[in-house]
């Protein structure tokens, strides 16, 4: 078939008797179509699978044989869009059998036309052209259906892709929402803890001042009491109550991160090993203690005495969570952080002190409140609810962090992160300074609270010093500018108008040789980086006051 023939519609012709096929092919060719003569019915069936417009078949070619059934099978297998047009050429024979065959052919060939021979050329050509146009419309319908099917497949693919994109975007959105909720919850918790810290710090500071007056006066009273044992017991009870109050305020200040810390490079492994016996006695025989440490564990920057208290608090909490006994594991590790938003720690080198128990554990709600001051799951009288608060405050004030992990029935793990020290660990054993007798000194005492000032002045006078009392930093400066000669200045820090540190800064510029002692319950003192001033933590006893004076003044 030539290229020109391929562009014309194909008409299959099956007329095996005589010259009918040749004559029909000529007429079809002149009509502008491409005739293809088939030799037999099998040849016709094979050619039907091509793109065919019309089939012209003589009835004698399919009459009285199995060819009709074969052709019928092909017609039944056509796709839904196809209805192949057939033109059947008959003759005038009207025998009953032939008539029955034609009726059956009409029924089975749904899209068929019958032309009786002899044919007129125009009749055959017009019938073939009409069938060819109908077939082309079928092909157009097929192309449309295929295009629709392709569009549907493409649309389904696009929908699938968009659905996947939406699912991915939704998943990311859910992750971001969850991350934001976690961040907001952490921020709210931090803000709540900060607000509680400010409140607790203020209350503790005021309570410290009250205890200062109580302890100072009890100190003086004990020295003036006779040998009456009954009054002595009462006085000892009052002093013990005041000391417990002082311990309570120290825990409150620890939570508020306003306690006075004496930080130094500390050997964490040595500290834990030294406390093994104390911890063992504290937790009792039902709890087995296991200590695990890294081979290379650097020193940390922390107040060792406060850390000992924190470790003891964690151990006691673990014991209380294991009423029937269990295992208390203390694990020391070294880790390098690249930055952890959840811990709130900058990148750096840290040592981690982990205290793990096999106890009852805590649910999510209890865990969220665990570090809040005065929150406790213990029975009334069994705890103050300040143990974990103190550990939390110590961690924050030391530049570290506290993380609690727990679930019901799975025990609790408390991890205390502490920054690694830049220098080697110091020896914890230091020779104490005894309160030695010093020469009688002229002391200028500054405190805005007359109650505190009165008790402290009485303590100083009892030590044999001459004390001048003023109630503001401005009064102290005016007195010194007026020619008052003092051997020592003792000042409170938190005062209206001018703080104790600002007063010390001013005096250091004009009188650099005047010793200054700052008495305060706060650790965070503005200007402490500029002026190094010895400090005495409130509430203090007469003995502690005497020791600090002995550090600053010459001996007798």
HELIX and SHEET records of a PDB file:
HELIX    1   1 UNK A    3  UNK A    6  1                                   4    
HELIX    2   2 UNK A   20  UNK A   30  1                                  11    
HELIX    3   3 UNK A   41  UNK A   47  1                                   7    
HELIX    4   4 UNK A   59  UNK A   61  5                                   3    
HELIX    5   5 UNK A   67  UNK A   76  1                                  10    
HELIX    6   6 UNK A   96  UNK A  108  1                                  13    
HELIX    7   7 UNK A  121  UNK A  224  1                                 104    
HELIX    8   8 UNK A  229  UNK A  255  1                                  27    
HELIX    9   9 UNK A  268  UNK A  274  1                                   7    
HELIX   10  10 UNK A  276  UNK A  283  1                                   8    
HELIX   11  11 UNK A  304  UNK A  320  1                                  17    
HELIX   12  12 UNK A  364  UNK A  369  1                                   6    
HELIX   13  13 UNK A  387  UNK A  397  1                                  11    
HELIX   14  14 UNK A  450  UNK A  462  1                                  13    
HELIX   15  15 UNK A  473  UNK A  481  1                                   9    
HELIX   16  16 UNK A  500  UNK A  510  1                                  11    
HELIX   17  17 UNK A  542  UNK A  552  1                                  11    
SHEET    1   A 5 UNK A  34  UNK A  37  0                                        
SHEET    2   A 5 UNK A  10  UNK A  14  1                                        
SHEET    3   A 5 UNK A  54  UNK A  58  1                                        
SHEET    4   A 5 UNK A  85  UNK A  90  1                                        
SHEET    5   A 5 UNK A 112  UNK A 116  1                                        
SHEET    1   B 2 UNK A 264  UNK A 266  0                                        
SHEET    2   B 2 UNK A 300  UNK A 302 -1                                        
SHEET    1   C 5 UNK A 287  UNK A 293  0                                        
SHEET    2   C 5 UNK A 326  UNK A 337  1                                        
SHEET    3   C 5 UNK A 348  UNK A 357 -1                                        
SHEET    4   C 5 UNK A 412  UNK A 419 -1                                        
SHEET    5   C 5 UNK A 401  UNK A 406 -1                                        
SHEET    1   D 5 UNK A 466  UNK A 470  0                                        
SHEET    2   D 5 UNK A 442  UNK A 446  1                                        
SHEET    3   D 5 UNK A 488  UNK A 492  1                                        
SHEET    4   D 5 UNK A 515  UNK A 520  1                                        
SHEET    5   D 5 UNK A 534  UNK A 537  1                                        
END                                                                             
